[in-house]
């Protein structure tokens, strides 16, 4: 009787020794879409462009800072919620792979009443002087028993469990990379709304200027000091600016809706941006050091490395299908006619299983695992080049945008001076308003160029933050904001 507990202890000890490995499975982590370089737009197919609405209550209008918008996006964005669920699937696959290394213990209690016909089973006895009945029973059998099966040595399951652990690590890293992607999307959307607001303010100022010039032209026309064509030209310019203002106000409203969709705000909620984020030159960074930092910090790069390790282990698991495996099983319980009349019984055994012929299945499994491994290695090499490309492109965009800002700033100042002089000449009657209209168009073009340059510069900062990894930390460092 002491043998059975000892067997059970040895089987459980073998399971614990194998559990020093980790789970593997087959759930591949969600690969995030590539980082965008353009302002955020609405996409019904991309989960990262949607969100789950927040349950909190809001005032009629509230201020939204950049950091608050990012934190809301990290909490409510649909892509992250789905990514978290995929991580939980990978955890389930890990537990499933681990369970193959643990003992499988089950219990069963049964109570059976039987009556057996020996003749029906092929037994027919006849001895002189003995009356042997062919019908036995009815009799009662009560059995309470625990059954155990344990994989003692199975390299395939061992490597599969370790591969599942790497897959879980990859899924967790992919989720963290998705957080960087959401940070990029939210920051880009926030900057787009800032740029839209600047355009609305600038065009509104131009509308006021055009209105004043039209009023002046109308007065001169009524006094017979100006031909009708000049007054008509001033009216057309005013209407053009008003139309442009309505278009920019529409763009602002739509981009605020897109930002609200990213961060889980109700679409009817009114909010204003508390951070304006003007132009600020970025502290000098060494480009090569930035590339090396990106390769160390990027979660998508680390995730793909984990996928490669998982693919290597899956290949070894496929190769291990050729090796023998050792399994043990046993049971222990009490059996008798009734619960008050039981006697303990047990059984213990083991089996070695090995493949003799499988029709090429193992070879195909190895080839499939090796193909997946080569694909992952090729993807890693491409991702490494892609990361370097993204970092270098962000540096180039930063430099180009900074140069454009300096040119646009001086051009805007010159255009405003030209407009002032043209207005003075028109008011003095020494020039018609063609010169004024041309000056107004120059101011509008210079303003648009300056706004676009500042937006491009800040967007390049956000792209660089995403390229370096740990985007939420770098966005705050590069852009500031509360």
ZALOLUM-163458 format. One line per field, with one value per residue (C-alpha): residue in three letters; z, y, x negated. Coordinates in Angstrom, 3 decimals, decimal comma, always signed. Layout:
// ZALOLUM-163458
res <- c(Ala_...)
z <- c(Z_...)
y <- c(Y_...)
x <- c(X_...)
//
This chain:
// ZALOLUM-163458
res <- c(Unk_Unk_Unk_Unk_Unk_Unk_Unk_Unk_Unk_Unk_Unk_Unk_Unk_Unk_Unk_Unk_Unk_Unk_Unk_Unk_Unk_Unk_Unk_Unk_Unk_Unk_Unk_Unk_Unk_Unk_Unk_Unk_Unk_Unk_Unk_Unk_Unk_Unk_Unk_Unk_Unk_Unk_Unk_Unk_Unk_Unk_Unk_Unk_Unk_Unk_Unk_Unk_Unk_Unk_Unk_Unk_Unk_Unk_Unk_Unk_Unk_Unk_Unk_Unk_Unk_Unk_Unk_Unk_Unk_Unk_Unk_Unk_Unk_Unk_Unk_Unk_Unk_Unk_Unk_Unk_Unk_Unk_Unk_Unk_Unk_Unk_Unk_Unk_Unk_Unk_Unk_Unk_Unk_Unk_Unk_Unk_Unk_Unk_Unk_Unk_Unk_Unk_Unk_Unk_Unk_Unk_Unk_Unk_Unk_Unk_Unk_Unk_Unk_Unk_Unk_Unk_Unk_Unk_Unk_Unk_Unk_Unk_Unk_Unk_Unk_Unk_Unk_Unk_Unk_Unk_Unk_Unk_Unk_Unk_Unk_Unk_Unk_Unk_Unk_Unk_Unk_Unk_Unk_Unk_Unk_Unk_Unk_Unk_Unk_Unk_Unk_Unk_Unk_Unk_Unk_Unk_Unk_Unk_Unk_Unk_Unk_Unk_Unk_Unk_Unk_Unk_Unk_Unk_Unk_Unk_Unk_Unk_Unk_Unk_Unk_Unk_Unk_Unk_Unk_Unk_Unk_Unk_Unk_Unk_Unk_Unk_Unk_Unk_Unk_Unk_Unk_Unk_Unk_Unk_Unk_Unk_Unk_Unk_Unk_Unk_Unk_Unk_Unk_Unk_Unk_Unk_Unk_Unk_Unk_Unk_Unk_Unk_Unk_Unk_Unk_Unk_Unk_Unk_Unk_Unk_Unk_Unk_Unk_Unk_Unk_Unk_Unk_Unk_Unk_Unk_Unk_Unk_Unk_Unk_Unk_Unk_Unk_Unk_Unk_Unk_Unk_Unk_Unk_Unk_Unk_Unk_Unk_Unk_Unk_Unk_Unk_Unk_Unk_Unk_Unk_Unk_Unk_Unk_Unk_Unk_Unk_Unk_Unk_Unk_Unk_Unk_Unk_Unk_Unk_Unk_Unk_Unk_Unk_Unk_Unk_Unk_Unk_Unk_Unk_Unk_Unk_Unk_Unk_Unk_Unk_Unk_Unk_Unk_Unk_Unk_Unk_Unk_Unk_Unk_Unk_Unk_Unk_Unk_Unk_Unk_Unk_Unk_Unk_Unk_Unk_Unk_Unk_Unk_Unk_Unk_Unk_Unk_Unk_Unk_Unk_Unk_Unk_Unk_Unk_Unk_Unk_Unk_Unk_Unk_Unk_Unk_Unk_Unk_Unk_Unk_Unk_Unk_Unk_Unk_Unk_Unk_Unk_Unk_Unk_Unk_Unk_Unk_Unk_Unk_Unk_Unk_Unk_Unk_Unk_Unk_Unk_Unk_Unk_Unk_Unk_Unk_Unk_Unk_Unk_Unk_Unk_Unk_Unk_Unk_Unk_Unk_Unk_Unk_Unk_Unk_Unk_Unk_Unk_Unk_Unk_Unk_Unk_Unk_Unk_Unk_Unk_Unk_Unk_Unk_Unk_Unk_Unk_Unk_Unk_Unk_Unk_Unk_Unk_Unk_Unk_Unk_Unk_Unk_Unk_Unk_Unk_Unk_Unk_Unk_Unk_Unk_Unk_Unk_Unk_Unk_Unk_Unk_Unk_Unk_Unk_Unk_Unk_Unk_Unk_Unk_Unk_Unk_Unk_Unk_Unk_Unk_Unk_Unk_Unk_Unk_Unk_Unk_Unk_Unk_Unk_Unk_Unk_Unk_Unk_Unk_Unk_Unk_Unk_Unk_Unk_Unk_Unk_Unk_Unk_Unk_Unk_Unk_Unk_Unk_Unk_Unk_Unk_Unk_Unk_Unk_Unk_Unk_Unk_Unk_Unk_Unk_Unk_Unk_Unk_Unk_Unk_Unk_Unk_Unk_Unk_Unk_Unk_Unk_Unk_Unk_Unk_Unk)
z <- c(+0,000_+0,539_-3,078_-4,583_-2,741_-3,637_-7,316_-7,253_-5,594_-8,196_-11,069_-9,680_-9,108_-12,758_-13,764_-11,578_-13,151_-16,635_-15,617_-15,544_-19,166_-20,407_-22,430_-26,147_-28,305_-31,546_-30,864_-32,802_-31,325_-33,090_-35,503_-35,372_-38,570_-39,680_-38,093_-40,040_-41,183_-42,060_-39,930_-38,474_-40,463_-39,822_-40,864_-40,138_-40,793_-38,509_-34,826_-33,785_-35,239_-32,954_-29,227_-26,485_-25,009_-21,501_-18,817_-16,959_-16,993_-18,637_-18,253_-21,199_-22,333_-20,838_-21,505_-22,972_-22,630_-24,800_-21,968_-20,945_-24,535_-24,706_-21,414_-22,522_-25,772_-23,954_-21,829_-24,324_-27,774_-29,428_-30,891_-27,435_-25,967_-28,707_-28,218_-24,512_-25,340_-27,735_-24,936_-22,787_-25,607_-25,632_-21,869_-22,399_-24,996_-22,517_-19,840_-22,356_-23,331_-19,673_-18,842_-21,100_-18,653_-15,514_-14,110_-15,271_-12,235_-12,368_-9,967_-10,465_-8,091_-9,437_-8,023_-10,339_-10,033_-12,384_-13,397_-15,756_-18,117_-18,343_-21,351_-23,269_-22,569_-23,770_-20,412_-19,953_-17,078_-16,109_-13,357_-11,986_-8,566_-8,876_-9,897_-11,506_-12,431_-15,698_-14,229_-11,649_-9,654_-9,276_-7,264_-6,409_-7,232_-5,617_-6,847_-5,788_-7,686_-8,642_-11,984_-12,864_-16,144_-16,435_-19,250_-17,731_-20,751_-23,912_-25,694_-28,147_-25,355_-23,557_-26,553_-27,367_-23,830_-24,106_-27,472_-25,936_-23,313_-26,054_-27,900_-24,757_-24,348_-27,981_-27,473_-24,395_-26,276_-29,212_-26,826_-25,514_-29,090_-29,804_-26,942_-28,768_-31,921_-30,088_-28,636_-32,169_-33,440_-30,578_-30,659_-34,449_-34,112_-31,370_-33,526_-36,478_-34,419_-33,272_-36,891_-37,908_-35,130_-36,231_-39,800_-38,606_-36,540_-39,424_-42,000_-39,554_-39,310_-43,096_-43,268_-40,919_-43,113_-46,269_-44,619_-43,679_-47,224_-48,704_-46,427_-47,458_-51,135_-50,769_-49,150_-51,937_-54,546_-52,992_-53,009_-56,639_-55,799_-57,022_-60,075_-59,510_-60,620_-57,565_-55,191_-56,918_-56,634_-52,886_-52,492_-54,337_-52,127_-48,974_-50,131_-51,036_-47,560_-45,918_-47,958_-47,000_-43,334_-43,460_-45,072_-42,357_-39,604_-41,125_-41,188_-37,553_-36,502_-38,393_-36,984_-33,457_-34,097_-35,256_-32,116_-29,945_-31,676_-30,862_-27,146_-26,307_-25,967_-26,951_-30,400_-29,141_-26,359_-26,670_-25,708_-26,247_-26,439_-23,531_-25,137_-28,228_-28,699_-30,728_-32,641_-30,474_-31,831_-30,765_-28,670_-30,861_-31,050_-32,494_-35,322_-34,909_-31,168_-31,875_-34,217_-31,622_-28,952_-31,213_-31,750_-27,978_-27,095_-29,896_-28,620_-32,101_-32,669_-29,343_-30,098_-33,410_-31,685_-29,299_-32,286_-33,762_-30,527_-30,507_-34,122_-33,262_-30,385_-32,571_-35,052_-32,285_-31,109_-34,623_-34,728_-31,305_-32,703_-33,853_-30,292_-27,907_-25,121_-21,706_-20,026_-16,684_-15,407_-12,304_-10,273_-6,637_-5,003_-2,993_-4,431_-2,905_-2,864_-0,766_+0,684_+4,080_+2,583_+0,548_-0,045_-1,530_-4,942_-7,217_-10,478_-11,805_-15,194_-17,781_-21,546_-24,072_-27,333_-30,514_-34,165_-36,655_-39,795_-40,175_-43,913_-43,873_-41,372_-39,101_-42,025_-43,194_-39,660_-39,579_-42,990_-41,995_-38,747_-40,582_-43,181_-40,443_-38,804_-42,037_-42,529_-39,038_-39,589_-42,878_-41,181_-38,418_-40,921_-42,747_-39,506_-38,488_-41,779_-41,418_-37,944_-39,209_-42,153_-39,850_-37,574_-40,461_-42,178_-38,974_-38,697_-42,301_-41,775_-38,646_-40,438_-43,484_-41,384_-39,244_-42,369_-43,794_-40,559_-40,713_-44,346_-43,751_-40,731_-42,664_-45,677_-43,453_-41,900_-45,327_-46,673_-43,767_-44,315_-48,009_-47,153_-44,782_-47,458_-50,083_-47,748_-47,116_-50,858_-51,538_-48,774_-50,119_-53,598_-55,303_-56,187_-56,888_-54,775_-57,123_-55,215_-51,918_-53,055_-54,215_-50,881_-49,019_-51,024_-50,235_-46,517_-46,704_-48,545_-46,153_-43,124_-44,479_-45,193_-41,684_-40,050_-42,209_-41,360_-37,600_-37,866_-39,957_-37,455_-34,467_-36,381_-37,189_-33,444_-32,782_-35,547_-34,090_-30,649_-32,143_-34,036_-30,864_-28,828_-25,489_-27,408_-24,480_-22,666_-25,730_-26,898_-23,589_-23,795_-27,387_-27,339_-23,713_-22,747_-19,423)
y <- c(+0,000_+2,335_+1,889_+3,855_+7,180_+6,893_+6,447_+9,459_+11,596_+10,595_+11,391_+14,850_+15,485_+14,706_+17,235_+19,940_+19,365_+19,904_+23,051_+24,997_+25,660_+27,942_+27,810_+27,988_+27,884_+29,215_+32,583_+35,156_+38,685_+41,469_+43,201_+46,914_+48,865_+50,924_+54,362_+57,063_+60,206_+62,114_+63,691_+61,271_+60,541_+58,416_+54,763_+52,294_+49,319_+50,211_+49,519_+52,043_+54,792_+53,865_+53,718_+52,645_+55,582_+56,619_+56,299_+59,446_+62,578_+65,745_+69,429_+71,251_+72,293_+71,261_+71,850_+68,999_+68,951_+66,867_+64,532_+64,115_+63,247_+60,664_+59,060_+58,886_+57,284_+54,696_+53,807_+53,902_+53,176_+50,151_+48,853_+48,639_+46,945_+44,301_+43,971_+43,309_+40,596_+38,988_+38,968_+37,100_+34,568_+34,055_+33,484_+30,840_+29,126_+29,213_+27,499_+24,897_+24,081_+23,949_+21,594_+18,948_+18,806_+18,555_+15,445_+14,817_+13,598_+12,677_+11,000_+8,736_+7,284_+4,651_+2,350_-0,436_-3,282_-6,169_-9,552_-11,645_-14,467_-16,670_-18,592_-15,330_-14,692_-18,144_-19,879_-23,155_-25,382_-28,739_-30,933_-34,078_-33,460_-29,663_-27,321_-24,345_-21,599_-19,788_-16,599_-14,710_-11,907_-9,509_-8,078_-4,570_-2,997_+0,285_+1,856_+5,157_+5,784_+8,441_+8,117_+9,817_+10,169_+11,975_+12,720_+11,885_+12,617_+14,297_+16,707_+17,841_+19,095_+20,613_+22,729_+23,603_+24,890_+27,075_+28,370_+29,282_+31,367_+33,269_+33,804_+35,288_+37,582_+38,632_+39,395_+41,491_+43,443_+43,956_+45,422_+47,876_+48,765_+49,399_+51,895_+53,784_+53,704_+55,123_+57,849_+58,739_+58,806_+60,910_+63,380_+63,702_+64,310_+66,888_+68,731_+68,638_+70,321_+72,969_+73,656_+73,833_+76,327_+78,469_+78,493_+79,492_+82,358_+83,550_+83,408_+85,112_+87,950_+88,102_+88,236_+91,218_+92,936_+92,160_+93,479_+96,761_+97,175_+96,444_+98,998_+101,544_+100,763_+101,028_+104,478_+105,689_+104,320_+106,143_+109,384_+108,882_+108,539_+104,951_+103,009_+100,235_+97,560_+98,238_+97,925_+94,714_+93,360_+94,106_+92,353_+89,247_+89,141_+89,364_+86,558_+84,413_+84,857_+84,083_+80,872_+79,891_+80,548_+78,242_+75,520_+75,781_+75,783_+72,613_+70,986_+71,964_+70,428_+67,187_+66,804_+67,383_+64,592_+62,331_+63,149_+62,427_+59,038_+58,222_+58,926_+57,771_+61,100_+61,383_+62,955_+65,669_+66,660_+70,157_+70,640_+73,123_+72,419_+73,851_+73,267_+75,287_+73,809_+76,537_+76,056_+75,095_+73,860_+70,326_+69,787_+68,371_+64,565_+62,322_+60,398_+57,190_+57,124_+57,646_+54,625_+52,453_+53,632_+52,784_+49,237_+48,832_+50,411_+49,574_+47,042_+45,806_+44,902_+43,056_+41,346_+40,018_+38,737_+36,776_+35,401_+34,201_+32,415_+30,845_+29,714_+28,153_+26,247_+25,148_+23,752_+21,835_+20,579_+19,305_+17,558_+16,024_+14,184_+11,548_+10,883_+8,399_+9,680_+8,175_+8,316_+6,944_+6,212_+4,836_+4,638_+4,156_+3,615_+1,487_-1,116_-3,417_-4,346_-1,394_+1,765_+0,045_-2,952_-1,617_-2,693_-0,512_-1,420_+0,279_-0,037_+1,655_+1,453_+3,184_+3,226_+4,260_+5,589_+6,075_+6,614_+3,810_+5,164_+8,366_+8,922_+11,980_+13,953_+14,719_+15,884_+18,190_+19,588_+20,343_+22,011_+24,110_+25,209_+26,028_+28,070_+30,088_+30,634_+31,939_+34,267_+35,715_+36,261_+38,037_+40,215_+41,115_+42,179_+44,297_+45,825_+46,776_+48,636_+50,150_+51,500_+53,090_+54,557_+56,011_+57,628_+59,107_+60,326_+62,026_+63,833_+65,006_+66,139_+68,039_+69,880_+70,660_+71,912_+74,069_+75,686_+76,246_+77,878_+80,460_+81,287_+81,323_+83,589_+86,222_+85,870_+86,409_+89,526_+90,925_+90,115_+91,918_+94,997_+94,936_+94,691_+97,668_+99,765_+98,725_+99,655_+103,056_+103,681_+102,599_+104,831_+107,758_+107,207_+106,688_+103,028_+100,799_+97,791_+95,259_+95,868_+95,370_+92,089_+90,766_+91,718_+89,980_+86,798_+86,979_+87,247_+84,310_+82,168_+83,090_+82,377_+78,984_+78,142_+79,125_+77,122_+74,093_+74,349_+74,488_+71,556_+69,562_+70,291_+69,154_+66,116_+65,200_+65,353_+62,962_+60,621_+60,686_+59,887_+56,880_+55,827_+55,864_+53,795_+54,703_+57,301_+58,706_+59,648_+61,173_+63,036_+64,870_+65,555_+66,835_+68,722_+69,634_+70,244_+69,696)
x <- c(+0,000_-2,947_-4,019_-1,100_-1,658_-5,356_-4,536_-2,223_-4,889_-7,493_-5,139_-4,342_-8,049_-8,744_-6,099_-7,606_-11,039_-9,660_-7,813_-11,048_-10,184_-7,565_-4,440_-4,164_-1,238_-0,296_+1,259_-0,683_-0,753_+1,105_-1,249_-0,461_+0,001_-2,999_-3,369_-1,576_-3,274_-0,131_+2,595_+5,059_+8,188_+11,224_+10,982_+13,752_+11,461_+8,565_+9,338_+6,697_+8,878_+11,781_+12,411_+14,773_+16,665_+15,718_+18,392_+17,347_+19,464_+18,159_+18,953_+20,489_+16,998_+13,698_+10,016_+8,012_+4,233_+1,938_+1,002_+4,628_+5,533_+2,727_+3,733_+7,368_+6,276_+4,151_+7,178_+10,044_+8,555_+10,146_+6,877_+5,322_+8,376_+8,236_+4,476_+4,989_+7,513_+5,016_+2,456_+4,957_+5,388_+1,620_+1,745_+4,420_+2,221_-0,655_+1,431_+2,582_-1,010_-2,029_+0,813_-0,756_-3,698_-1,558_+0,108_+3,641_+5,581_+9,235_+11,624_+14,602_+17,166_+19,525_+22,188_+23,337_+25,829_+25,040_+26,419_+24,297_+25,279_+22,195_+23,500_+23,841_+20,149_+19,127_+18,803_+20,670_+19,571_+20,968_+19,490_+21,072_+22,537_+22,284_+25,042_+23,292_+25,764_+25,354_+26,843_+24,768_+26,293_+27,736_+24,806_+23,644_+20,223_+19,149_+15,881_+14,240_+10,991_+8,444_+6,615_+3,332_+1,456_-1,870_-4,262_-7,643_-9,823_-8,577_-10,934_-8,275_-6,003_-8,969_-10,035_-6,418_-5,947_-9,050_-7,876_-4,525_-6,313_-8,135_-4,850_-3,332_-6,342_-5,962_-2,258_-3,007_-5,692_-3,338_-0,789_-3,385_-4,310_-0,640_-0,660_-3,415_-1,313_+1,710_-0,504_-1,588_+1,996_+3,339_+0,438_+0,790_+4,523_+3,945_+1,385_+3,785_+6,500_+3,982_+3,026_+6,687_+7,355_+4,423_+5,747_+9,218_+7,782_+5,635_+8,449_+10,831_+8,305_+8,126_+11,934_+11,920_+9,313_+11,292_+14,473_+12,762_+11,408_+14,816_+16,455_+13,834_+14,366_+18,140_+17,772_+15,496_+17,908_+20,871_+18,856_+17,882_+14,193_+13,759_+14,887_+17,434_+14,968_+12,773_+15,721_+16,801_+13,255_+13,261_+16,622_+15,390_+12,290_+14,453_+16,737_+13,714_+12,243_+15,604_+15,900_+12,365_+13,174_+16,189_+14,061_+11,392_+14,013_+15,457_+11,997_+11,475_+14,805_+14,114_+10,604_+11,921_+14,417_+11,571_+9,579_+12,625_+12,987_+9,363_+9,632_+13,161_+14,966_+18,638_+18,837_+21,187_+18,792_+17,335_+13,705_+10,904_+7,188_+5,227_+1,783_+0,902_-2,622_-4,343_-7,571_-10,528_-13,821_-14,693_-17,780_-20,580_-20,611_-23,272_-21,641_-23,665_-23,024_-19,326_-19,309_-21,033_-18,602_-15,659_-16,960_-17,241_-13,899_-11,459_-8,936_-8,027_-11,704_-11,857_-8,547_-9,830_-12,975_-10,732_-8,836_-12,133_-13,027_-9,553_-9,992_-13,369_-11,783_-8,872_-11,377_-13,135_-9,747_-9,018_-12,396_-11,725_-8,695_-11,217_-12,382_-10,729_-8,508_-7,897_-4,486_-3,327_+0,142_+1,715_+4,871_+5,728_+9,104_+11,472_+13,794_+16,403_+20,062_+21,148_+19,486_+19,224_+17,474_+14,499_+10,948_+8,163_+6,731_+4,234_+2,360_-0,789_-2,434_-4,512_-4,860_-7,492_-6,062_-8,085_-7,364_-7,953_-6,304_-4,281_-4,160_-6,444_-4,349_-7,301_-9,422_-6,647_-6,285_-10,012_-9,928_-6,926_-8,586_-11,821_-9,939_-8,267_-11,650_-13,180_-10,206_-10,628_-14,357_-13,697_-11,069_-13,520_-16,165_-13,596_-12,307_-15,830_-16,264_-12,795_-13,608_-16,803_-14,882_-12,233_-14,816_-16,796_-13,611_-12,459_-15,793_-15,502_-11,904_-12,913_-15,690_-13,555_-10,648_-12,954_-14,421_-10,934_-9,799_-12,580_-11,810_-8,039_-8,399_-10,359_-8,034_-4,995_-6,469_-7,342_-3,850_-2,201_-4,346_-3,459_+0,259_+0,025_-1,668_+0,893_+3,750_+2,200_+1,727_+5,312_+6,704_+4,670_+6,141_+2,779_+3,482_+6,460_+7,305_+5,687_+2,493_+4,343_+5,935_+2,574_+1,034_+3,866_+3,284_-0,421_+0,331_+2,728_+0,174_-2,645_-0,429_+0,583_-3,057_-4,104_-1,308_-2,103_-5,803_-5,186_-2,782_-5,282_-8,060_-5,996_-4,729_-8,338_-9,069_-6,192_-7,388_-10,892_-9,465_-7,658_-10,784_-12,887_-10,396_-8,753_-6,757_-4,749_-7,958_-9,627_-6,511_-6,358_-10,096_-9,998_-6,687_-6,201_-2,596_-0,910)
//
